[in-house]
């Protein structure tokens, strides 16, 4: 899991946005539009990152189309400490 999170968060340009999305989903489930508005990110950008996170089994979904909600997977919920550790080591901070 640590290697996967390094690739998703620490090793790519989109890591900061993916970290922001994961932290937001940890607070509460959201759909793409809600994430876009809450994080002040382009809808297509959020959609792209969610696809990557879903393919990596980091997030799961319920529902269809516009109402589709995203949740952290059980695997991710069990490894939040590793996510925060990777974010700190990689110098990725969601405040900038």
C-alpha positions in Angstrom: 0.0 0.0 0.0 2.8 2.4 0.8 4.3 2.0 -2.7 0.9 2.6 -4.3 0.3 5.8 -2.3 3.8 7.0 -3.1 2.9 6.6 -6.8 -0.5 8.2 -6.4 0.4 11.1 -4.0 4.2 11.5 -3.8 5.3 10.6 -7.3 3.1 12.6 -9.7 2.0 16.1 -10.4 -1.6 15.3 -9.5 -0.6 14.0 -6.1 -1.6 17.1 -4.2 -5.1 17.0 -5.8 -5.5 13.3 -5.1 -4.6 13.9 -1.5 -7.1 16.7 -1.2 -9.8 14.4 -2.7 -8.9 11.5 -0.4 -9.0 13.8 2.7 -12.4 15.2 1.6 -13.8 11.7 1.1 -12.5 10.8 4.5 -14.7 13.6 6.0 -17.8 12.5 4.1 -18.8 10.8 0.9 -19.3 13.1 -2.1 -20.1 13.0 -5.8 -17.8 14.5 -8.5 -19.7 17.8 -8.6 -19.6 18.2 -4.8 -15.8 17.5 -4.8 -15.3 19.9 -7.6 -17.1 22.7 -5.8 -15.8 21.9 -2.3 -12.2 21.7 -3.5 -12.5 24.5 -6.1 -11.2 22.2 -8.8 -12.3 21.7 -12.4 -15.0 19.0 -12.8 -13.0 17.1 -15.4 -9.9 17.2 -13.2 -11.7 15.7 -10.3 -13.3 13.1 -12.6 -9.8 12.2 -13.9 -8.3 11.7 -10.4 -11.4 9.7 -9.2 -10.9 7.3 -12.2 -7.3 6.8 -11.2 -8.2 6.3 -7.5 -11.0 3.9 -8.4 -8.8 1.8 -10.7 -6.3 1.6 -7.8 -9.0 0.4 -5.4 -8.5 3.4 -3.2 -12.1 4.6 -3.6 -15.4 2.8 -4.3 -18.7 4.1 -5.7 -22.4 3.7 -5.1 -25.2 4.9 -7.3 -25.2 5.8 -11.0 -24.5 8.8 -13.2 -24.7 12.2 -11.5 -25.7 10.8 -8.2 -22.8 8.4 -8.0 -21.1 8.8 -4.6 -17.5 8.2 -3.9 -16.3 6.6 -0.7 -12.8 5.6 0.6 -12.4 1.8 0.2 -11.9 -0.3 3.2 -8.4 -0.8 2.2 -7.8 2.9 2.2 -9.6 3.4 5.5 -7.3 0.9 7.1 -4.2 2.8 5.8 -5.0 6.4 6.4 -1.9 6.7 8.6 0.3 5.5 5.7 -1.4 8.1 3.4 -0.6 10.9 5.9 3.0 9.6 6.3 3.6 9.5 2.6 2.1 13.0 2.2 4.4 14.4 4.9 7.5 12.6 3.5 6.8 13.7 0.0 6.2 17.3 1.1 2.7 17.3 -0.3 0.4 19.7 1.5 -3.2 20.5 0.5 -3.0 24.1 1.8 -1.2 25.5 -1.2 
